[in-house]
């Protein structure tokens, strides 16, 4: 009989052993570079074989086998370890997916893209690029098997029912990843967004100083907005970390999935993941009102009811942070109001005028010399802004932002022009990302 660790030819002999040892199985050989991995599925469980080419002939080593071990005396329990971080997995035993993700992190990529019929790709400094050392096209079965290994049962069930699901995955000591698994016309696909293990501090992130004052508020609504991939989660994590360092409060976060992990420092931090710890954002947000919070972070205001509860929570004496997929401060206010039926919009404008304390709209641009840099638009809920929101005159808000720059407010064009003047961003890159291109040309004195 074959034993664990014994090299064998990956052929009929191996298949016969699998059937004899563990019963009928479905297994797929997956070629990755110079290695071959066979994932064997038996009654829903997976065994994994690692293989390499020796003399041109594929040979496999069984990592896990149901061979009967010889009876030995029970070893003494190991002494307690000083750290909870597990030791690194030897490269030969690493999952192929983990090897891809580790390579992504080493290269400074932000996203790993797995698509049926294509080799793995990564997003590097904003552009799609090949992932070095992984040039073999993936099959739909390959993508699905790799993701099945790291997804929770609830996510596998959701994927079978809905054809997409979100979850978080962590390689200890490397990084956490936000994962979206989906189906398209090619089959299964997945995107792994890197979440750094270390939260960037407020100062290291280079956030505008007026944002610090938003972290000292006792109540109100603070929104961080921007397109997908603009760094909203990173900004919010830095703000929550600053509060955690400086205040003695109770923070509740509601996320899908949990991205940055906040340890208890001065604050008590409870992090809840939608579909893992609660059924929905709105359910968790309603429950949060009964959990004695000082600060509530809502990962995304996805629907009208969640928006309404968030505004109500801010009005009732809590500090609420949330995100929206809007590009400017004015469009953020308009999006919030327009989500409600016409007969409720006047009431929502009044509630927003009272509760909205700040909007941080941000985008990421390619930095000259490599990397990316953020441009910020900052709106503060001063009385003049509150009056315009209440009266439905949001189109006049940019004028107030210009006249109140001394308070820290700035438009997106102000930030873009500053980045160009400082030599951090090319003028054409700034123009391509600007909302009001003509106004930016005027600021930059371009024809």
N, C-alpha and C positions, 0 to 999 in steps of 0.2 A: 504493500500500500504506500502511496505517496505520503510524505510527511511535510509538516510546515518547514519552510526554509530549504527544502531540497529542490535543486534545479531540475526541471523536466522539459521535454520538448512540448511546446504548446500545440498539441495535435489531438488525435483521437484518444491517446492514452490519458490525456488530461480530462477530456470530456467523460470518458468512462469512469475515471476516479470521482469526478463531481457527482455523477449519477449514483455511484455506489455509496459515497460518503454522505451526501446531503439530499439526494433525491433529484427528480427532474428539475432542471434549471434553465433559465434563459440567460445567455451571456453574450456580451458584445466586446470584440477586440477593438481597442481604440489606439491608433497610432499617433504618437506625439514626438516629433523629432526622432531621436535614436531609441526611444523607449516605446513599449507597447503596454497598455493597461487593459486588463479584462475586468469588467465589473459584472459580477455574477449575481443575478437576482433569484432568490429562493424564498418563496412564500412571503414576499414583501421585504425580506432582509437582503443586505448586500454583503458579499465577500469580495475582496479586491486582490488581484494578482498584479505584481509588477514584473515586467519582462524587459529584457534587453537583447540586442542582437549579438550573438557570439559566433564568429566565423560565418556570418551571413545567415545563420539559422536562429529564428526567434526562440528564446528559452524563457521560462517563467519561474518565478519564485513565489510560492504561496505565502501570503502574510498571515492569514487566519485559516486554521484548519481544525476540524473537530477530532483530531487525533487524541487518544487517551494518554495523558501524561503519566509518567512513572511516579508512584507515591513517594513524596519527599517530606521531610520534617518541615513544619510551618516555620518560615523565617521570622526573626524578631521584627516587630514593627519598626519602620524607619523613624529616625528622629524628626521632629517637626521642622519644616522648611521655613526659612526666614521670609520667603516671598511667595505670594499666591500665583505668580505668573509661571505657567508650565514651561519646562525646558523646550527649546526649539526642536521641531521634528526633523530628523535627518532628511536631506534632500531626496534620497532614494525611496523614502516611505511617504513623502508628501503627496497629497492629492494633486492630480494635474491642475485642477482649478486653483488650488493654493499656490502652485508654482507660477501660474499666470498672474495671479493677484500680487504675489511678492515681486515679480518682475515689474509690474505696473508701478508699484510703490517705489522701487529702486530707480526707475526712470523719471519719476515725478509726474506720472500721468494722473488724470483726475477720474477717468471712467474706463472700464473694460467692457467692450461690446462683444457678445457672443451671438452669432447669427448662423443659422443653418446654411450650408453651401459656401460659407466664407471662412477664412482663417480668423482667429481672434484679432480684434482691432482695439486701439486705445485712443482716447482723446488726450493730446499732449499740447499744453499751452493754447488750448482753444481749437486745435486742428485735429482731424482724424488721421491716424498713422498706424502702420503695421506694428504688431507686438513682436520684437525680435525674438528669434529662436522658436516661434510658434507659427509655422507657415502652412501647416496641413489644414485644408478645409474641414469644418466641423459638420457632422450630420445632426439632424433634429434630435435623434435618439441620444447622441452624445451630449448635446446641450442639456437635455432633460435629465439624463442620468447624473450629470455633474451637479445640477441644481437640486435634484432630489436628495442628494447626500447632505446638503447644508440647509434645506428648508424644513421648517417645522411641519408637523402633520396638518395643522389647521391651514397652512399656506398651500400644501399639496392638494388638500380638499378644495380650497377656494380656486386654485388653478384649474382643476378638472371641471369645476362648475362654471367658472366665469372666464376662463382662458387668460387670466392675468392675476398677479398677486404681488404684494410688496412685503418685504421683510428685511431684517438686518442680519449681517453675518460678520463674525470677528475672527481674525487670525491673531491670537495673543502675541503681543510684542511687535506686531506689524502694523495693523490698522483695522478699523471697523469699516463696513461697507453697507450702503443702502442699496437694496437689490430690487429690481423689477423684473419679474419673469412673465413672458407674454407669448402669444402665438401670432404669427403673421402668415403670409402666403407661402413662405418657405418652410414653416414648421415652428418649432420652439426657438425662442430667442431670449436673451437676458442682458441687462445692463447693471454693472456693479459700480456705484459711485463711491469713491474713496472718502472716508471721514477720518481725518487724522486722529491718532490716539491721544495726542496732547491738544487741549483747547488753547487756541491762540489768545493771549491776553489782550485786554483792551488797548494797551499801549503798543504791543507788537503788531496789532492789526492796523494801527494808524487811523482809528475812527476819529471823526471830528470831535473836538472837545465839548461842544454843546450836547453831544449824545450822552456824556457822563451825567449831565444834570437830569436826563430822563431816567437814569438808573437810581436816582435818589427820590423819585416821586413816591408818594404813599398810595395814590389812586389815579385812575385814568387809563386810557387806551393808547398804546404805542404800537405802531404798525411798521414792520420791515417788509418792503416790497421789492419786486424786480422779476425779470424773466427767470425761467428755469436755469439753474446753473450759475446764478449771479452771486452766490455766496450769502444768501439770506440766513441759512442755518448757522454758518460760521459767525456772522455778526451777532445773531441772537445768543449763541453760546458764549461769546465774549462778554455780552452784557449781563447774562445770568451769572457768569463766573465772577464778574466784578461785584455784583450784589452778594453773592455767596461769600466773598472775601471781606465785605465791609458792613453787612447788616445782619441782624439777628431775627430772621423771618422764616416763614414757612412757604416754600416754593412748590407748586404742583405743575408738572409739565404733562401735556397730552400730545402725543406724537404718533406718526404713522410712517415709518417705524421710529423707535428711539434711535437717535443718531449719536450725538455727543453724550457721554455719560458724566454726570455731575456727582461727585462725592460730597458728603456732608462736610462743610467747613464751619462757618459761623451759622449758616442756615440749615434747616431741615429740608431736604429735597426729596420729593416723591415723584418718580417718573413713571407714567402710565403709557402703555402702547396700545393703540387701537387694534381690536380683534385678538389681542393677546390678554390684556388686562381689562378691557372694556369693549362694548359693542360698537361705539361710534364716538365721534368728537362731541356731538351734542349731548349724548348720555353722560359722558365723563365730565363735561363742563357743568351740567346741572348738578352732578354729584359733588363736584368740587366746592360748590357753595355750602355744602354741609360738612366739609372737611377742614374748616378753620384755616383757609389759606390767607396769606398776605399778598402773594404774587401768583398769577396763573399764566402759563405759557401755552398757547394753542398753536400747534404746528401749522395749521392751515384753516382759514375760514372758507370752508367748501360750499356751504349752502346757507340759505336765508336764515334758517332757525339757529344755526351755529353763530352767525353774525349777530342776530338779535340777542342771544344769551350772552355773548362776549361784551356787547355794548352795555347790557343790563348789569353784568358783573362789574364792569368798570364804574358804572354809575353808583353802585351800592357800596363803594369804599374799598375796592381792590385794584391793584395794579395789574393790568392785563397786557401781555405781549402776544402778537399774532403776526402771521404773514399773509400776503396776497400777491397774486401774479399780475401786478400793474407796474407801469414803467415810470410814472411821475406822481408827485404828491396830489396834484389836482385830479388826475384820473383815478387815484385811490379813493378820494372822497366821493367822486361821482359814481364809482362802481358800487360803493357801499349803499348809497342812497338809491341807485337804480335797481338794486336787487329786490327792493320792496315794492309792493303794489302801490299804485298812485295814491290811493287813499291813506296810506301810512307814511308817505315820504316826508310830509311836513313834520310829523312827529319825530321821525328818525333824524331829520336835520337838526331839530332842537336837541335831541339826545346826543348826537355827535358833537354839536357845538359845545356842550357841557363836558363831554368825556374825552374827546380826542386831544391828546397832549403832544403827540409828535408822529411824524411820518418820515421814515428813512427809506428813500427809494435809491436803489443802487444797480449798477451794471458793472461787468468786468470787461476790460479791454486788454489787448495785447500790448505788453510793455516792450519798449525799444531795448534790444539786447536779450530778450527772452523772458518768459514768465508772464504773469498778468497782474493788473492793478485795478483797483476799484475806483469808480467815480460815484459820488453821493449827491443826492438832492435832499435837503433837510427842510422840513416844515415843522414849525413849533406852534402849539395851540394857544397863541397869545390872543387877547381880547379882539383885536382887529380881524384875525382869521376866524375866530368863533362867530363874530357878527356876520361875516360873509357866508359862512356855512349855513347859519340860521336863516339868512335871507335868500338862499339859493343863488348867490352870486359868486360861485366858485371860479368863474373865469377871471375874476379880479385878484385872486390869490397870488399869482406870480408878481404882481405889482407890489403887494405888501411884502413879499419875500425879498424883493430888491431893496425896498426902503428900510427894511429891518435887518440888514446884513450884520449890523453890529451885535445882534443877539445870537448870531451863529447860523441864521438861515441862509441857504444858498440854493440856486437853481442847478439843474443838471448841467446846463451850458456853462455856468460859472466854474464848476468842477472840471469839465472837459477842457475848457480854455486854460485853466491853471496847470493841468497835467501836460498839455502841449507846451506851454511856456517854460515849464520846469524840465523839459526834455525827456519826460517819461513815456509819452505817447506820441505817435506820428499824427500829424494834422488830418491826414486822410482817414486814418482809423477812427479818430474822434468824430469826424463828419459822418462817417458811415453809421455810427452808433447814436448820433444826436437825434432828438425828437424834432427840434426846431433848427433845421440846418442853416437857414438864412440868418437867424440870429447868431448862431455860432460863427458863421463866416464874418459877420460884423465884429464880433469880439476878437477874432483872430486877425482881422484886417486882411481877409483873403478876397480875391476877386471871384 
